[in-house]
Structure formats: C-alpha cells, structure tokens
C-alpha cells in the first residue's frame, strides 16, 4: 500500500516538474499574430470530440507538408512525457486498496486525479493553439476549399463515464427473483399499446409521503461523488451518464410532474376569473405556487429517469366549496353554463360535490429524454398539455437542468389558450449539502386576450443576495400597461401588487396540499411508474443502496436491450397516450377535441 502511495506521489512530483517546463516552453513558443487562428477561442479538445482542420482533395503536387519547428517538437516530446507520468499517477491511485490508511477513494487523491486530468487537457489545448499559430504564419491563411468540422471518435466513449460501468454484474443465477422479473418483462411494444382508460373510482388517496430530508447517504458516499466528478468535464452533457443510486429520490420524474398539480383548487379557479386580466393573474399565481410542492424536501436529489414507455396516472378530487370563484368570492364555484349541463345529468345520478382533475404522463422518447403530460378537469372544460426535454449539464460544483419544451393551458369556456415555458433547475454544492434553486426567465402568453406575463427566477449571487427569489409582471400588450407585479420567494411567500394599489400575500408553506389519488400497485400495469420502480423504491426506503442499484441496473439493461433490438429490426417506437405534433407531443384525446365533437353533435341534433 505504501509503495503504491509513494509511487503516486513520485509520479505527481515528476508530472508537476514537467508541467512547469511545458508552461515555460509555451510562453516562449507563443509568438502568433493577434489575428491568427491561434488566439481565437475554440471548443476544448476532449474525449468525446475534437476540433480539426480538414481539406478537400487537392492535387498531389500542391500538397505542401507543414514542418514543425524545433521548439514545437520539444514541447510535443515533453507533452508525451507528462501524459505518461499522468497515466502512471492515475494507475497508482487506482491500484490502491479500497480500505486502510491510504485508499483509492481518498478525497485528496481523487482531487489530485481530477486536477491532473484538467491540467493535461488545458496543456493539450494550448499546444493545439500553438500549432494553429505556426500553420497560419507559414501559410498565411487557410487554402481555398478548407473545411472545419467536428470529428467523432470511432468508438462511443459514453459508457466510459458511467459510474460503476467497470464493475462486474452478479451472475444471473445469483440475482434476486425481483431483478430477474424486471429483466424479463416484455418489451412495451410487445404489450398492448392501446390507450387505457383509467377509472378514477379505482384510485385511492395517496398515503405515500417520501420526504427527502436525510443527508446520511450523501455524507457517507462523498468519495464516490468525487470519483464520479473526476471523470466529468465542464459543460459535459449528463444525459447518458449513470449517476449513483444514493442521490435518487423515491419517485419517477413523471410523478414529479404530477406533484406540480398539488394545488388543484388554484388550477380550477383560473377559469373562474371574470375578466381576461383576472384569469391571467390567477394562472401566474397557480404557476408560481406549483414548484414548491414539486420539490420533496430541501435536499437536492434526482428523480428516476423514466424508462421509455413508462406512464404515470393519478387524479385529484376537489370539493367545489373550496374553489374560489371571482376575486371577491361572490359568484358560485361553477359557471351558469356548467349549471345547465349539470342539470342534464343521467336521471337518478346525484350531482357530485367535487371536481375531478385527471393526470397522465408518458415517457415518449429516451434519446433525447422527452416526457409528455396532460391534465384535465372535464366539469370546468379546462386542460393543460405539455412536453419537456430535460437537458442536464455538469457545471463544476453544480449540475444544471434545462427544461426544453412548452405547455398550453386551454380554457374552453372562454376560448383561450395560454402558452408557457419552464425555468431551469440547478443542484448546487453537490460535494457538501446539495440544494436546489430555479433560474432563468419564463413567459406566459395568451394571444386571444393580448395579456402576457414575464417571470424571472433569480439565482443566488456568489456574495450576498436571497435564495429562491422571483419577480414578475403581468402586462396588457396592446397598451403596454403593467396590471400586476409579483415578488418574493417561490418556496415561501409571494407578494402580488395590483394596478389599483391593492396587495395580496400568498404563504406557500400554509397552502393546503391536496393528496393525489393513485391506483394500488396490484391494479397498475407493468410500465406504470410506481410498479416499475417499486423494488428500487423499497430498497431506498430500507437504506439498502446496493440492492437498489442492482434493481436500477436491471431496468436500465433491459431498456438498452430493447433499444438494440428495435435498431436491429428497424422497428419504430410506438407511444401509447401522446402523438407527435411538429416538434412537440399532444395527448391523443385532448378535451378540446371531445368538447368540439360534443358541441357539433348537439348543433346537429338541434
């Protein structure tokens, strides 16, 4: 053990000495002109792709080889020595035992490993700049026909960055029955892909309350996080990187989208606004209150990446007396048109005293990862359809997730559509106490009424400033008049100031959360989120990270095998509930189609 540790330190000292010589060589070699290609910024040369200069075919007689000067040859030789010493250093660290006084997961050694890799990448970039400068000085400019292109590696290196990819899987015979069951479930396309109508009466009020307040696993596994970070590069796309199991929430991303609907009273109240201005302001209020309950606890953890074909269904029942009508609550909870429709209910069927909001989500694509979700309240003739592509990037000591896509809220009673986008999310301080913040500007627009809202989620400055701050305004586009301003924190208190001078405060911590209703596991299909991930969730609840990882790998391996099979047989993926519509995805049976058909049928009857 001591021998390996001594070898690693010796390798570090040798690499450090060589690096100093290299930096001195670079300072002497860098003599390019200010407008040469060498001083221009270019993408980093990394393991995934590298920047190259290529030429169309030229006559052999016109090809002039570019000779490298002596100082560049010397630098190249020193680079080779440094790379070899850096490889020896990494090999020495990785050969250390996993337990004892000096281990391969020692935090200082992992930081040294990551720093040496970053240093060599930087030196490679510098050397490439010198080569471009020399080529520019020798040839004056690039010849006609020159092309600049990105060259991809001959082999996929995505798996190289997957945490634990090099570990051996247990033999099939030693796997638990639940793991073998997960791997043997038929491919979604082999099951029925016909949309299934979920009966809300089969759903029960959810009793699951998995708050993510425990830091234990993160504290214990910090060395694993460091090991993972040493393999990542700044700005690297994390879509194909398998993250450690202990940072996972006990729910799927599809269920997280459902939890954004945990205030159905505010959702239904949007259409009760008596004016377009009031309806826009109500939508902004609902929008800003949805994120608080969508996050489980203060610790930044990651929901399960949905398997392609995975679905999630739930509903909410909202007493009509709990839904606000107009701003003064002087109107009934349902509109006159709704009262007429309710009076035409089936004879003998009592009028329900609650509204039902139904929700369905589906993972419609794996690469890129796109989710579609849809919610509707038939009684109030309102629905929302959205699709989201989650793009995650490594930002050093944090991870950024961009939510690409848009949603459309349809208020059919008013013939209005509200388009909206979603903010970015950031997991900060991933080496200490990870926490979540939202950032970026989002917009809400209603083309028919001419009202729009601009909302800015502020990220915390490096020094000072408040956490989770949000500001926004609602504007009448025709007159450019601001009719409402909002400020506060999206996870605590929001302050709404109206054009008439009135102020309204919304304390999110005191808002009533309506529990969603979900079918029991035994009634769920094999690709519904909770049943699909049940063994991972149970293992996480029991604190058995190894077992949870084994179940998670079984699901991911099955998904890879299915993708490989579809590619070999050229079988396209078929979705269940959502249909492709341009760049987006639309629910197969949206309420606006149903209402339009019913109105047309009623007109024909009359």
Protein Blocks (a to p, Z undefined) as FASTA:
>chain_A
ZZmmmmmmmmmmmmmmmmmmmmmmmmmmmmcdfkbmklpccddddfkbccddddddddfk
lpccddddfklmmmmmmmmmmmmmmmmmmmmmmmpcfbdjbdckbfklmmmmmmmmmmmm
mmmmmmmmmmmmmmmmmnopacehiacdddddfbdcklmmpghklpccddfklpcfklmm
mmmpccfklmccbdcdddfklpccdfbdcdcfbfklmmmmmmmmmmmmmmpcehiafklp
ccdfklpccbdfklmmmmmmmmmmlmmmmmmpmbfklmmmmmmmmmmmmmmmmpgcjbdc
ddddddehiacdddddddfklpccbfnopacfbdfklmmmmmmgcehiacdfbdcddddd
ddfbfbdcddddddddfklopadddddddddddehjaccdddedddddddfknopacddd
ddddddehkllmgcdddedjdddddfknopacddddddddfbgciehiacdddddfklop
afbdceddfklcccdddfkopacdddfklpccdddddddfklpcfkbfklmmmmmmmmmm
nopaklmmmmmmmmmmmmmmmmmmmmmnopacddfkbccehjbccdfbbfklmmmmmmmm
mmmmZZ
